[in-house]
Amino acid sequence: MKKDNHVGGADVVSLCGACAKDPELKALVASDLAHGICGVCGSSASMVYNPERFAEARNLIRALIRFHFSEPDYNPGYGGTSIRNILLEEPNPVVETATPGPHADAFIYRITWEDGMYPDPDRGIRLYAGEEPNLEQLLNFSLPESNSRFRRLGERLKHENFHAVEDAMEELVASIETDIVSEVRKDSLWYR
């Protein structure tokens, strides 16, 4: 039975070390090199992270997206552009800006859609919480953005009465409540 390559051979598309920008992602790529095609630069001449183990790279790339970008940056349903735009068309801290090529779509497919849009939380990272069918979780905000919201409230507390800030604090806590009330089972793999 032939593998479903979906977007022109997606099963051989991965990432080369020259295109991985984040140090942790660079280390992961270097840990298991194999023949394949880099979805960022399009090269098949250099070795890429083992395409058969791409799930590990996908989860790390998704974690880096979630760390550096808020969902409204990349979710068109909330005014953003796209995963392709933030990763391949604009300078970013995750991967080098792409050389236009035929394998970019396959690379974005592997990151965004392979293994499902809403993977089981024990197996992967969700990029799109804001469109989750049962709306258990609100929009994802980047860690720096979340921290700055807390810092702004902290600054207000230096000059304002707590009761004047209380509603804003309750709103902020409510926006992350589903993330902070989750229980992590002992010996389980957990993603932010």
C-alpha positions in Angstrom: 0.0 0.0 0.0 1.4 3.4 -1.0 1.9 6.0 1.7 -0.2 9.1 1.4 2.2 11.8 0.5 -0.6 14.4 0.6 1.5 17.4 -0.5 4.1 16.1 -2.9 6.2 13.7 -0.9 5.6 15.1 2.6 7.0 12.0 4.2 10.5 12.8 3.0 10.4 16.5 4.0 12.1 17.6 7.2 14.6 20.3 8.3 18.3 20.7 7.7 20.7 22.0 10.4 21.5 25.1 8.4 17.8 26.2 8.4 17.2 25.4 12.1 17.7 28.6 13.9 16.6 27.9 17.5 19.5 26.2 19.4 17.3 23.4 20.8 15.9 22.7 17.3 19.5 22.7 15.8 20.5 20.1 18.4 17.5 17.9 17.7 18.2 18.1 13.9 21.9 17.1 14.5 20.9 14.2 16.7 19.4 12.1 13.9 20.5 13.0 10.4 19.1 11.2 7.4 18.5 11.7 3.7 15.5 13.8 2.8 14.5 17.2 1.6 14.6 20.4 3.7 11.2 22.0 3.6 12.8 25.4 4.3 15.6 25.7 1.8 14.5 22.9 -0.5 17.9 21.2 -0.5 18.1 17.5 -0.9 22.0 17.6 -1.0 22.4 18.1 2.8 21.2 15.8 5.5 18.0 16.6 7.3 16.4 15.5 10.6 15.2 12.0 10.1 11.8 12.4 8.3 10.5 9.2 9.8 10.9 10.7 13.3 9.4 14.1 12.3 6.8 13.9 15.1 9.6 15.0 17.5 10.6 17.9 15.4 7.0 18.9 14.8 6.3 19.0 18.6 9.4 21.1 19.2 8.5 23.5 16.4 5.0 23.7 17.7 6.3 24.4 21.2 8.6 27.1 19.8 5.7 28.7 17.9 3.6 28.6 21.0 6.5 30.2 23.0 7.3 33.0 20.6 3.9 33.7 19.0 0.4 34.3 20.2 -2.4 32.5 18.4 -3.8 35.8 16.9 -0.4 36.2 15.2 -0.9 33.0 13.0 -4.6 32.1 13.2 -6.4 33.8 10.3 -9.7 33.3 12.1 -8.4 35.7 14.7 -6.8 38.3 12.4 -3.4 36.6 12.1 -1.6 35.5 8.9 -0.6 31.8 8.9 2.0 29.4 10.2 3.6 29.5 6.7 3.9 33.3 7.0 5.4 33.5 10.5 7.8 30.6 9.9 8.8 30.8 6.2 8.1 34.3 5.0 9.2 36.5 7.9 12.3 36.6 10.1 11.6 34.5 13.2 13.6 32.8 16.0 12.6 29.3 14.9 13.9 28.7 11.4 15.6 30.7 8.7 13.5 32.6 6.2 12.6 30.1 3.4 14.0 30.1 -0.1 10.8 29.7 -2.2 10.6 26.2 -3.2 8.2 23.3 -4.0 8.6 21.7 -0.6 7.6 24.5 1.7 3.9 23.5 1.6 4.8 19.9 2.6 6.9 21.3 5.5 4.0 23.5 6.7 1.6 20.6 6.2 3.8 18.4 8.4 4.0 21.0 11.2 0.4 22.1 11.1 -1.9 19.3 10.0 0.1 16.0 10.3 -1.2 14.1 13.4 -4.3 16.2 13.4 -5.2 19.8 14.3 -6.0 18.9 17.9 -3.7 16.0 18.9 -4.2 14.2 22.1 -2.5 16.4 24.8 -0.4 13.3 25.8 1.0 13.1 22.2 1.5 16.6 21.0 1.1 20.3 21.1 -2.0 22.1 19.8 -1.4 25.2 17.8 -5.1 26.2 17.5 -6.9 26.3 20.9 -9.1 29.2 19.9 -11.1 27.1 17.3 -11.3 24.0 19.4 -14.8 22.5 18.9 -15.7 22.3 22.6 -14.0 25.6 23.5 -12.3 24.1 26.6 -9.4 26.5 26.2 -9.2 30.1 25.1 -6.7 31.6 22.6 -3.0 30.6 23.1 -0.8 33.6 24.0 3.0 33.5 23.8 4.9 33.2 27.1 6.4 36.7 26.7 2.9 38.1 26.0 1.4 36.4 29.0 4.3 37.6 31.2 3.9 41.1 30.0 0.2 41.1 30.9 1.1 40.1 34.4 3.8 42.7 34.6 1.4 45.4 33.5 -1.0 44.5 36.2 1.9 44.4 38.7 2.9 47.9 37.7 -0.7 49.1 38.1 -0.7 47.7 41.7 2.2 50.0 42.5 0.0 53.0 41.9 -3.6 51.8 42.2 -5.7 50.3 44.9 -6.0 46.5 44.5 -9.8 46.8 44.1 -9.3 48.9 41.0 -7.1 46.2 39.4 -9.1 43.2 40.6 -11.4 42.9 37.6 -8.5 42.9 35.2 -6.6 40.3 37.3 -9.7 38.1 37.4 -10.1 38.4 33.6 -6.4 37.4 33.1 -6.6 34.5 35.4 -9.8 33.3 33.8 -8.1 33.4 30.4 -5.4 30.9 31.6 -7.5 29.0 34.1 -7.8 25.8 31.9 -4.0 25.8 31.6 -3.3 26.1 35.3 -5.9 23.7 36.6 -4.8 20.7 34.6 -3.3 17.7 36.3 -0.1 16.2 35.1 0.1 12.5 35.8 3.4 11.2 37.3 5.8 9.8 34.7 3.9 11.4 31.8 5.3 13.4 28.9 3.9 17.0 29.2 4.0 19.9 26.7 3.3 23.5 27.6 
